[in-house]
Amino acid sequence: MPKEIFLVELWKRYADQADEIRVKRYEKFVKLKARLKKYLYVIKLPPDWANSILEEYKSKGKNIVEF
C-alpha cells in the first residue's frame, strides 16, 4: 500500500532516495509518487507547486515517469 505524505519537505527526503518519481496529473491536482524499495510515497499538490518540484528533480537527473 502507498503511504500518503502531507509535508513537501518530508516527501522531498524520500524523493532524494527514490529509484524513480512517478507523476499522475488530474484536473485540480497532481500526484507525485516517490518509488523506494519498500514503499511508494505519494503527495498531492497544486499543479504550479508540482511543476516547480519536477523541474528541480529533472535538473538533478532523477528518472521521472509521467502517466
mmCIF file of the N, C-alpha and C atoms, coordinates in Angstrom:
data_MODEL
# 
_entry.id   MODEL 
# 
loop_
_atom_site.group_PDB 
_atom_site.id 
_atom_site.type_symbol 
_atom_site.label_atom_id 
_atom_site.label_alt_id 
_atom_site.label_comp_id 
_atom_site.label_asym_id 
_atom_site.label_entity_id 
_atom_site.label_seq_id 
_atom_site.pdbx_PDB_ins_code 
_atom_site.Cartn_x 
_atom_site.Cartn_y 
_atom_site.Cartn_z 
_atom_site.occupancy 
_atom_site.B_iso_or_equiv 
_atom_site.pdbx_formal_charge 
_atom_site.auth_seq_id 
_atom_site.auth_comp_id 
_atom_site.auth_asym_id 
_atom_site.auth_atom_id 
_atom_site.pdbx_PDB_model_num 
ATOM 1   N N  . MET A 1 1  ? 0.838  -1.194 0.000   1.00 0.00 ? 1  MET A N  1 
ATOM 2   C CA . MET A 1 1  ? 0.000  0.000  0.000   1.00 0.00 ? 1  MET A CA 1 
ATOM 3   C C  . MET A 1 1  ? 0.880  1.253  0.000   1.00 0.00 ? 1  MET A C  1 
ATOM 4   N N  . PRO A 1 2  ? 0.485  2.251  -0.778  1.00 0.00 ? 2  PRO A N  1 
ATOM 5   C CA . PRO A 1 2  ? 1.238  3.503  -0.768  1.00 0.00 ? 2  PRO A CA 1 
ATOM 6   C C  . PRO A 1 2  ? 0.990  4.276  0.522   1.00 0.00 ? 2  PRO A C  1 
ATOM 7   N N  . LYS A 1 3  ? 1.946  5.102  0.877   1.00 0.00 ? 3  LYS A N  1 
ATOM 8   C CA . LYS A 1 3  ? 1.808  5.949  2.056   1.00 0.00 ? 3  LYS A CA 1 
ATOM 9   C C  . LYS A 1 3  ? 1.687  7.392  1.591   1.00 0.00 ? 3  LYS A C  1 
ATOM 10  N N  . GLU A 1 4  ? 0.617  8.066  2.042   1.00 0.00 ? 4  GLU A N  1 
ATOM 11  C CA . GLU A 1 4  ? 0.413  9.452  1.642   1.00 0.00 ? 4  GLU A CA 1 
ATOM 12  C C  . GLU A 1 4  ? 1.134  10.376 2.618   1.00 0.00 ? 4  GLU A C  1 
ATOM 13  N N  . ILE A 1 5  ? 1.881  11.304 2.063   1.00 0.00 ? 5  ILE A N  1 
ATOM 14  C CA . ILE A 1 5  ? 2.648  12.286 2.827   1.00 0.00 ? 5  ILE A CA 1 
ATOM 15  C C  . ILE A 1 5  ? 1.976  13.638 2.627   1.00 0.00 ? 5  ILE A C  1 
ATOM 16  N N  . PHE A 1 6  ? 1.964  14.462 3.681   1.00 0.00 ? 6  PHE A N  1 
ATOM 17  C CA . PHE A 1 6  ? 1.300  15.754 3.600   1.00 0.00 ? 6  PHE A CA 1 
ATOM 18  C C  . PHE A 1 6  ? 2.261  16.934 3.690   1.00 0.00 ? 6  PHE A C  1 
ATOM 19  N N  . LEU A 1 7  ? 3.532  16.681 3.965   1.00 0.00 ? 7  LEU A N  1 
ATOM 20  C CA . LEU A 1 7  ? 4.531  17.738 4.049   1.00 0.00 ? 7  LEU A CA 1 
ATOM 21  C C  . LEU A 1 7  ? 5.507  17.622 2.881   1.00 0.00 ? 7  LEU A C  1 
ATOM 22  N N  . VAL A 1 8  ? 5.696  18.710 2.168   1.00 0.00 ? 8  VAL A N  1 
ATOM 23  C CA . VAL A 1 8  ? 6.554  18.701 0.985   1.00 0.00 ? 8  VAL A CA 1 
ATOM 24  C C  . VAL A 1 8  ? 7.995  18.371 1.351   1.00 0.00 ? 8  VAL A C  1 
ATOM 25  N N  . GLU A 1 9  ? 8.493  18.929 2.434   1.00 0.00 ? 9  GLU A N  1 
ATOM 26  C CA . GLU A 1 9  ? 9.885  18.681 2.823   1.00 0.00 ? 9  GLU A CA 1 
ATOM 27  C C  . GLU A 1 9  ? 10.120 17.209 3.163   1.00 0.00 ? 9  GLU A C  1 
ATOM 28  N N  . LEU A 1 10 ? 9.170  16.583 3.790   1.00 0.00 ? 10 LEU A N  1 
ATOM 29  C CA . LEU A 1 10 ? 9.294  15.160 4.107   1.00 0.00 ? 10 LEU A CA 1 
ATOM 30  C C  . LEU A 1 10 ? 9.262  14.325 2.826   1.00 0.00 ? 10 LEU A C  1 
ATOM 31  N N  . TRP A 1 11 ? 8.370  14.672 1.895   1.00 0.00 ? 11 TRP A N  1 
ATOM 32  C CA . TRP A 1 11 ? 8.306  13.946 0.630   1.00 0.00 ? 11 TRP A CA 1 
ATOM 33  C C  . TRP A 1 11 ? 9.611  14.099 -0.152  1.00 0.00 ? 11 TRP A C  1 
ATOM 34  N N  . LYS A 1 12 ? 10.212 15.284 -0.096  1.00 0.00 ? 12 LYS A N  1 
ATOM 35  C CA . LYS A 1 12 ? 11.477 15.518 -0.805  1.00 0.00 ? 12 LYS A CA 1 
ATOM 36  C C  . LYS A 1 12 ? 12.591 14.632 -0.259  1.00 0.00 ? 12 LYS A C  1 
ATOM 37  N N  . ARG A 1 13 ? 12.585 14.372 1.032   1.00 0.00 ? 13 ARG A N  1 
ATOM 38  C CA . ARG A 1 13 ? 13.593 13.456 1.609   1.00 0.00 ? 13 ARG A CA 1 
ATOM 39  C C  . ARG A 1 13 ? 13.465 12.067 1.000   1.00 0.00 ? 13 ARG A C  1 
ATOM 40  N N  . TYR A 1 14 ? 12.223 11.595 0.855   1.00 0.00 ? 14 TYR A N  1 
ATOM 41  C CA . TYR A 1 14 ? 12.011 10.289 0.226   1.00 0.00 ? 14 TYR A CA 1 
ATOM 42  C C  . TYR A 1 14 ? 12.361 10.341 -1.261  1.00 0.00 ? 14 TYR A C  1 
ATOM 43  N N  . ALA A 1 15 ? 12.020 11.426 -1.930  1.00 0.00 ? 15 ALA A N  1 
ATOM 44  C CA . ALA A 1 15 ? 12.289 11.555 -3.364  1.00 0.00 ? 15 ALA A CA 1 
ATOM 45  C C  . ALA A 1 15 ? 13.783 11.569 -3.656  1.00 0.00 ? 15 ALA A C  1 
ATOM 46  N N  . ASP A 1 16 ? 14.577 12.105 -2.753  1.00 0.00 ? 16 ASP A N  1 
ATOM 47  C CA . ASP A 1 16 ? 16.027 12.104 -2.943  1.00 0.00 ? 16 ASP A CA 1 
ATOM 48  C C  . ASP A 1 16 ? 16.579 10.683 -2.984  1.00 0.00 ? 16 ASP A C  1 
ATOM 49  N N  . GLN A 1 17 ? 15.948 9.773  -2.260  1.00 0.00 ? 17 GLN A N  1 
ATOM 50  C CA . GLN A 1 17 ? 16.400 8.383  -2.205  1.00 0.00 ? 17 GLN A CA 1 
ATOM 51  C C  . GLN A 1 17 ? 15.696 7.493  -3.224  1.00 0.00 ? 17 GLN A C  1 
ATOM 52  N N  . ALA A 1 18 ? 14.705 8.022  -3.913  1.00 0.00 ? 18 ALA A N  1 
ATOM 53  C CA . ALA A 1 18 ? 13.834 7.211  -4.769  1.00 0.00 ? 18 ALA A CA 1 
ATOM 54  C C  . ALA A 1 18 ? 14.552 6.708  -6.017  1.00 0.00 ? 18 ALA A C  1 
ATOM 55  N N  . ASP A 1 19 ? 14.113 5.522  -6.491  1.00 0.00 ? 19 ASP A N  1 
ATOM 56  C CA . ASP A 1 19 ? 14.595 4.966  -7.747  1.00 0.00 ? 19 ASP A CA 1 
ATOM 57  C C  . ASP A 1 19 ? 14.008 5.741  -8.917  1.00 0.00 ? 19 ASP A C  1 
ATOM 58  N N  . GLU A 1 20 ? 12.722 6.078  -8.819  1.00 0.00 ? 20 GLU A N  1 
ATOM 59  C CA . GLU A 1 20 ? 12.067 6.890  -9.841  1.00 0.00 ? 20 GLU A CA 1 
ATOM 60  C C  . GLU A 1 20 ? 10.949 7.694  -9.205  1.00 0.00 ? 20 GLU A C  1 
ATOM 61  N N  . ILE A 1 21 ? 10.567 8.764  -9.902  1.00 0.00 ? 21 ILE A N  1 
ATOM 62  C CA . ILE A 1 21 ? 9.454  9.607  -9.463  1.00 0.00 ? 21 ILE A CA 1 
ATOM 63  C C  . ILE A 1 21 ? 8.371  9.492  -10.518 1.00 0.00 ? 21 ILE A C  1 
ATOM 64  N N  . ARG A 1 22 ? 7.180  9.124  -10.081 1.00 0.00 ? 22 ARG A N  1 
ATOM 65  C CA . ARG A 1 22 ? 6.050  8.959  -10.990 1.00 0.00 ? 22 ARG A CA 1 
ATOM 66  C C  . ARG A 1 22 ? 5.107  10.142 -10.828 1.00 0.00 ? 22 ARG A C  1 
ATOM 67  N N  . VAL A 1 23 ? 4.494  10.553 -11.933 1.00 0.00 ? 23 VAL A N  1 
ATOM 68  C CA . VAL A 1 23 ? 3.625  11.733 -11.931 1.00 0.00 ? 23 VAL A CA 1 
ATOM 69  C C  . VAL A 1 23 ? 2.287  11.362 -12.551 1.00 0.00 ? 23 VAL A C  1 
ATOM 70  N N  . LYS A 1 24 ? 1.218  11.674 -11.856 1.00 0.00 ? 24 LYS A N  1 
ATOM 71  C CA . LYS A 1 24 ? -0.137 11.466 -12.375 1.00 0.00 ? 24 LYS A CA 1 
ATOM 72  C C  . LYS A 1 24 ? -0.860 12.797 -12.265 1.00 0.00 ? 24 LYS A C  1 
ATOM 73  N N  . ARG A 1 25 ? -1.263 13.335 -13.415 1.00 0.00 ? 25 ARG A N  1 
ATOM 74  C CA . ARG A 1 25 ? -1.917 14.648 -13.447 1.00 0.00 ? 25 ARG A CA 1 
ATOM 75  C C  . ARG A 1 25 ? -3.436 14.495 -13.485 1.00 0.00 ? 25 ARG A C  1 
ATOM 76  N N  . TYR A 1 26 ? -4.105 15.251 -12.630 1.00 0.00 ? 26 TYR A N  1 
ATOM 77  C CA . TYR A 1 26 ? -5.561 15.327 -12.600 1.00 0.00 ? 26 TYR A CA 1 
ATOM 78  C C  . TYR A 1 26 ? -5.958 16.767 -12.881 1.00 0.00 ? 26 TYR A C  1 
ATOM 79  N N  . GLU A 1 27 ? -7.257 17.026 -12.937 1.00 0.00 ? 27 GLU A N  1 
ATOM 80  C CA . GLU A 1 27 ? -7.732 18.362 -13.267 1.00 0.00 ? 27 GLU A CA 1 
ATOM 81  C C  . GLU A 1 27 ? -7.336 19.397 -12.214 1.00 0.00 ? 27 GLU A C  1 
ATOM 82  N N  . LYS A 1 28 ? -7.496 19.066 -10.947 1.00 0.00 ? 28 LYS A N  1 
ATOM 83  C CA . LYS A 1 28 ? -7.287 20.051 -9.882  1.00 0.00 ? 28 LYS A CA 1 
ATOM 84  C C  . LYS A 1 28 ? -5.999 19.851 -9.092  1.00 0.00 ? 28 LYS A C  1 
ATOM 85  N N  . PHE A 1 29 ? -5.335 18.712 -9.245  1.00 0.00 ? 29 PHE A N  1 
ATOM 86  C CA . PHE A 1 29 ? -4.105 18.474 -8.503  1.00 0.00 ? 29 PHE A CA 1 
ATOM 87  C C  . PHE A 1 29 ? -3.207 17.506 -9.274  1.00 0.00 ? 29 PHE A C  1 
ATOM 88  N N  . VAL A 1 30 ? -1.987 17.374 -8.780  1.00 0.00 ? 30 VAL A N  1 
ATOM 89  C CA . VAL A 1 30 ? -1.005 16.465 -9.367  1.00 0.00 ? 30 VAL A CA 1 
ATOM 90  C C  . VAL A 1 30 ? -0.506 15.552 -8.257  1.00 0.00 ? 30 VAL A C  1 
ATOM 91  N N  . LYS A 1 31 ? -0.451 14.253 -8.543  1.00 0.00 ? 31 LYS A N  1 
ATOM 92  C CA . LYS A 1 31 ? 0.095  13.300 -7.592  1.00 0.00 ? 31 LYS A CA 1 
ATOM 93  C C  . LYS A 1 31 ? 1.551  13.038 -7.954  1.00 0.00 ? 31 LYS A C  1 
ATOM 94  N N  . LEU A 1 32 ? 2.435  13.228 -6.996  1.00 0.00 ? 32 LEU A N  1 
ATOM 95  C CA . LEU A 1 32 ? 3.837  12.888 -7.162  1.00 0.00 ? 32 LEU A CA 1 
ATOM 96  C C  . LEU A 1 32 ? 4.114  11.657 -6.317  1.00 0.00 ? 32 LEU A C  1 
ATOM 97  N N  . LYS A 1 33 ? 4.741  10.673 -6.919  1.00 0.00 ? 33 LYS A N  1 
ATOM 98  C CA . LYS A 1 33 ? 4.962  9.397  -6.241  1.00 0.00 ? 33 LYS A CA 1 
ATOM 99  C C  . LYS A 1 33 ? 6.452  9.082  -6.250  1.00 0.00 ? 33 LYS A C  1 
ATOM 100 N N  . ALA A 1 34 ? 7.012  8.872  -5.076  1.00 0.00 ? 34 ALA A N  1 
ATOM 101 C CA . ALA A 1 34 ? 8.424  8.518  -4.941  1.00 0.00 ? 34 ALA A CA 1 
ATOM 102 C C  . ALA A 1 34 ? 8.509  7.015  -4.682  1.00 0.00 ? 34 ALA A C  1 
ATOM 103 N N  . ARG A 1 35 ? 9.102  6.289  -5.615  1.00 0.00 ? 35 ARG A N  1 
ATOM 104 C CA . ARG A 1 35 ? 9.194  4.826  -5.511  1.00 0.00 ? 35 ARG A CA 1 
ATOM 105 C C  . ARG A 1 35 ? 10.516 4.442  -4.855  1.00 0.00 ? 35 ARG A C  1 
ATOM 106 N N  . LEU A 1 36 ? 10.412 3.883  -3.648  1.00 0.00 ? 36 LEU A N  1 
ATOM 107 C CA . LEU A 1 36 ? 11.564 3.323  -2.969  1.00 0.00 ? 36 LEU A CA 1 
ATOM 108 C C  . LEU A 1 36 ? 11.432 1.807  -2.990  1.00 0.00 ? 36 LEU A C  1 
ATOM 109 N N  . LYS A 1 37 ? 12.392 1.097  -2.408  1.00 0.00 ? 37 LYS A N  1 
ATOM 110 C CA . LYS A 1 37 ? 12.348 -0.367 -2.450  1.00 0.00 ? 37 LYS A CA 1 
ATOM 111 C C  . LYS A 1 37 ? 11.109 -0.929 -1.770  1.00 0.00 ? 37 LYS A C  1 
ATOM 112 N N  . LYS A 1 38 ? 10.784 -0.393 -0.604  1.00 0.00 ? 38 LYS A N  1 
ATOM 113 C CA . LYS A 1 38 ? 9.725  -0.994 0.189   1.00 0.00 ? 38 LYS A CA 1 
ATOM 114 C C  . LYS A 1 38 ? 8.358  -0.330 0.003   1.00 0.00 ? 38 LYS A C  1 
ATOM 115 N N  . TYR A 1 39 ? 8.333  0.991  -0.143  1.00 0.00 ? 39 TYR A N  1 
ATOM 116 C CA . TYR A 1 39 ? 7.061  1.711  -0.189  1.00 0.00 ? 39 TYR A CA 1 
ATOM 117 C C  . TYR A 1 39 ? 7.012  2.687  -1.358  1.00 0.00 ? 39 TYR A C  1 
ATOM 118 N N  . LEU A 1 40 ? 5.796  3.117  -1.660  1.00 0.00 ? 40 LEU A N  1 
ATOM 119 C CA . LEU A 1 40 ? 5.535  4.186  -2.614  1.00 0.00 ? 40 LEU A CA 1 
ATOM 120 C C  . LEU A 1 40 ? 4.984  5.354  -1.797  1.00 0.00 ? 40 LEU A C  1 
ATOM 121 N N  . TYR A 1 41 ? 5.688  6.469  -1.796  1.00 0.00 ? 41 TYR A N  1 
ATOM 122 C CA . TYR A 1 41 ? 5.276  7.641  -1.030  1.00 0.00 ? 41 TYR A CA 1 
ATOM 123 C C  . TYR A 1 41 ? 4.615  8.636  -1.980  1.00 0.00 ? 41 TYR A C  1 
ATOM 124 N N  . VAL A 1 42 ? 3.405  9.072  -1.630  1.00 0.00 ? 42 VAL A N  1 
ATOM 125 C CA . VAL A 1 42 ? 2.578  9.891  -2.512  1.00 0.00 ? 42 VAL A CA 1 
ATOM 126 C C  . VAL A 1 42 ? 2.270  11.229 -1.841  1.00 0.00 ? 42 VAL A C  1 
ATOM 127 N N  . ILE A 1 43 ? 2.299  12.285 -2.648  1.00 0.00 ? 43 ILE A N  1 
ATOM 128 C CA . ILE A 1 43 ? 1.849  13.602 -2.186  1.00 0.00 ? 43 ILE A CA 1 
ATOM 129 C C  . ILE A 1 43 ? 0.980  14.212 -3.280  1.00 0.00 ? 43 ILE A C  1 
ATOM 130 N N  . LYS A 1 44 ? -0.074 14.909 -2.871  1.00 0.00 ? 44 LYS A N  1 
ATOM 131 C CA . LYS A 1 44 ? -0.962 15.607 -3.811  1.00 0.00 ? 44 LYS A CA 1 
ATOM 132 C C  . LYS A 1 44 ? -0.671 17.104 -3.692  1.00 0.00 ? 44 LYS A C  1 
ATOM 133 N N  . LEU A 1 45 ? -0.405 17.733 -4.839  1.00 0.00 ? 45 LEU A N  1 
ATOM 134 C CA . LEU A 1 45 ? -0.058 19.149 -4.840  1.00 0.00 ? 45 LEU A CA 1 
ATOM 135 C C  . LEU A 1 45 ? -0.800 19.890 -5.941  1.00 0.00 ? 45 LEU A C  1 
ATOM 136 N N  . PRO A 1 46 ? -0.944 21.214 -5.802  1.00 0.00 ? 46 PRO A N  1 
ATOM 137 C CA . PRO A 1 46 ? -1.463 22.016 -6.911  1.00 0.00 ? 46 PRO A CA 1 
ATOM 138 C C  . PRO A 1 46 ? -0.482 21.949 -8.088  1.00 0.00 ? 46 PRO A C  1 
ATOM 139 N N  . PRO A 1 47 ? -0.974 22.111 -9.308  1.00 0.00 ? 47 PRO A N  1 
ATOM 140 C CA . PRO A 1 47 ? -0.101 21.955 -10.488 1.00 0.00 ? 47 PRO A CA 1 
ATOM 141 C C  . PRO A 1 47 ? 1.139  22.855 -10.507 1.00 0.00 ? 47 PRO A C  1 
ATOM 142 N N  . ASP A 1 48 ? 1.023  24.106 -10.030 1.00 0.00 ? 48 ASP A N  1 
ATOM 143 C CA . ASP A 1 48 ? 2.180  25.002 -10.079 1.00 0.00 ? 48 ASP A CA 1 
ATOM 144 C C  . ASP A 1 48 ? 3.288  24.557 -9.123  1.00 0.00 ? 48 ASP A C  1 
ATOM 145 N N  . TRP A 1 49 ? 2.936  24.080 -7.928  1.00 0.00 ? 49 TRP A N  1 
ATOM 146 C CA . TRP A 1 49 ? 3.938  23.568 -6.989  1.00 0.00 ? 49 TRP A CA 1 
ATOM 147 C C  . TRP A 1 49 ? 4.594  22.315 -7.543  1.00 0.00 ? 49 TRP A C  1 
ATOM 148 N N  . ALA A 1 50 ? 3.767  21.433 -8.082  1.00 0.00 ? 50 ALA A N  1 
ATOM 149 C CA . ALA A 1 50 ? 4.281  20.168 -8.608  1.00 0.00 ? 50 ALA A CA 1 
ATOM 150 C C  . ALA A 1 50 ? 5.266  20.411 -9.751  1.00 0.00 ? 50 ALA A C  1 
ATOM 151 N N  . ASN A 1 51 ? 4.947  21.353 -10.635 1.00 0.00 ? 51 ASN A N  1 
ATOM 152 C CA . ASN A 1 51 ? 5.842  21.638 -11.757 1.00 0.00 ? 51 ASN A CA 1 
ATOM 153 C C  . ASN A 1 51 ? 7.188  22.173 -11.286 1.00 0.00 ? 51 ASN A C  1 
ATOM 154 N N  . SER A 1 52 ? 7.192  23.018 -10.267 1.00 0.00 ? 52 SER A N  1 
ATOM 155 C CA . SER A 1 52 ? 8.465  23.537 -9.755  1.00 0.00 ? 52 SER A CA 1 
ATOM 156 C C  . SER A 1 52 ? 9.292  22.425 -9.113  1.00 0.00 ? 52 SER A C  1 
ATOM 157 N N  . ILE A 1 53 ? 8.652  21.509 -8.402  1.00 0.00 ? 53 ILE A N  1 
ATOM 158 C CA . ILE A 1 53 ? 9.372  20.385 -7.795  1.00 0.00 ? 53 ILE A CA 1 
ATOM 159 C C  . ILE A 1 53 ? 9.903  19.449 -8.870  1.00 0.00 ? 53 ILE A C  1 
ATOM 160 N N  . LEU A 1 54 ? 9.104  19.199 -9.914  1.00 0.00 ? 54 LEU A N  1 
ATOM 161 C CA . LEU A 1 54 ? 9.556  18.332 -11.001 1.00 0.00 ? 54 LEU A CA 1 
ATOM 162 C C  . LEU A 1 54 ? 10.756 18.925 -11.729 1.00 0.00 ? 54 LEU A C  1 
ATOM 163 N N  . GLU A 1 55 ? 10.768 20.224 -11.949 1.00 0.00 ? 55 GLU A N  1 
ATOM 164 C CA . GLU A 1 55 ? 11.913 20.873 -12.596 1.00 0.00 ? 55 GLU A CA 1 
ATOM 165 C C  . GLU A 1 55 ? 13.178 20.695 -11.750 1.00 0.00 ? 55 GLU A C  1 
ATOM 166 N N  . GLU A 1 56 ? 13.008 20.799 -10.437 1.00 0.00 ? 56 GLU A N  1 
ATOM 167 C CA . GLU A 1 56 ? 14.140 20.616 -9.526  1.00 0.00 ? 56 GLU A CA 1 
ATOM 168 C C  . GLU A 1 56 ? 14.726 19.212 -9.662  1.00 0.00 ? 56 GLU A C  1 
ATOM 169 N N  . TYR A 1 57 ? 13.869 18.191 -9.713  1.00 0.00 ? 57 TYR A N  1 
ATOM 170 C CA . TYR A 1 57 ? 14.350 16.814 -9.790  1.00 0.00 ? 57 TYR A CA 1 
ATOM 171 C C  . TYR A 1 57 ? 14.824 16.438 -11.195 1.00 0.00 ? 57 TYR A C  1 
ATOM 172 N N  . LYS A 1 58 ? 14.296 17.091 -12.214 1.00 0.00 ? 58 LYS A N  1 
ATOM 173 C CA . LYS A 1 58 ? 14.816 16.865 -13.572 1.00 0.00 ? 58 LYS A CA 1 
ATOM 174 C C  . LYS A 1 58 ? 16.244 17.379 -13.674 1.00 0.00 ? 58 LYS A C  1 
ATOM 175 N N  . SER A 1 59 ? 16.511 18.513 -13.032 1.00 0.00 ? 59 SER A N  1 
ATOM 176 C CA . SER A 1 59 ? 17.869 19.067 -13.072 1.00 0.00 ? 59 SER A CA 1 
ATOM 177 C C  . SER A 1 59 ? 18.849 18.191 -12.277 1.00 0.00 ? 59 SER A C  1 
ATOM 178 N N  . LYS A 1 60 ? 18.340 17.440 -11.296 1.00 0.00 ? 60 LYS A N  1 
ATOM 179 C CA . LYS A 1 60 ? 19.191 16.524 -10.537 1.00 0.00 ? 60 LYS A CA 1 
ATOM 180 C C  . LYS A 1 60 ? 19.430 15.215 -11.283 1.00 0.00 ? 60 LYS A C  1 
ATOM 181 N N  . GLY A 1 61 ? 18.682 14.999 -12.373 1.00 0.00 ? 61 GLY A N  1 
ATOM 182 C CA . GLY A 1 61 ? 18.869 13.795 -13.168 1.00 0.00 ? 61 GLY A CA 1 
ATOM 183 C C  . GLY A 1 61 ? 18.066 12.607 -12.697 1.00 0.00 ? 61 GLY A C  1 
ATOM 184 N N  . LYS A 1 62 ? 17.011 12.831 -11.946 1.00 0.00 ? 62 LYS A N  1 
ATOM 185 C CA . LYS A 1 62 ? 16.148 11.736 -11.491 1.00 0.00 ? 62 LYS A CA 1 
ATOM 186 C C  . LYS A 1 62 ? 15.307 11.199 -12.637 1.00 0.00 ? 62 LYS A C  1 
ATOM 187 N N  . ASN A 1 63 ? 14.988 9.921  -12.581 1.00 0.00 ? 63 ASN A N  1 
ATOM 188 C CA . ASN A 1 63 ? 14.132 9.283  -13.566 1.00 0.00 ? 63 ASN A CA 1 
ATOM 189 C C  . ASN A 1 63 ? 12.684 9.651  -13.251 1.00 0.00 ? 63 ASN A C  1 
ATOM 190 N N  . ILE A 1 64 ? 12.040 10.426 -14.143 1.00 0.00 ? 64 ILE A N  1 
ATOM 191 C CA . ILE A 1 64 ? 10.665 10.871 -13.929 1.00 0.00 ? 64 ILE A CA 1 
ATOM 192 C C  . ILE A 1 64 ? 9.786  10.255 -15.002 1.00 0.00 ? 64 ILE A C  1 
ATOM 193 N N  . VAL A 1 65 ? 8.723  9.560  -14.536 1.00 0.00 ? 65 VAL A N  1 
ATOM 194 C CA . VAL A 1 65 ? 7.799  8.876  -15.442 1.00 0.00 ? 65 VAL A CA 1 
ATOM 195 C C  . VAL A 1 65 ? 6.421  9.520  -15.273 1.00 0.00 ? 65 VAL A C  1 
ATOM 196 N N  . GLU A 1 66 ? 5.834  9.992  -16.394 1.00 0.00 ? 66 GLU A N  1 
ATOM 197 C CA . GLU A 1 66 ? 4.511  10.609 -16.348 1.00 0.00 ? 66 GLU A CA 1 
ATOM 198 C C  . GLU A 1 66 ? 3.483  9.663  -16.935 1.00 0.00 ? 66 GLU A C  1 
ATOM 199 N N  . PHE A 1 67 ? 2.343  9.565  -16.256 1.00 0.00 ? 67 PHE A N  1 
ATOM 200 C CA . PHE A 1 67 ? 1.239  8.714  -16.712 1.00 0.00 ? 67 PHE A CA 1 
ATOM 201 C C  . PHE A 1 67 ? 0.112  9.553  -17.232 1.00 0.00 ? 67 PHE A C  1 
# 
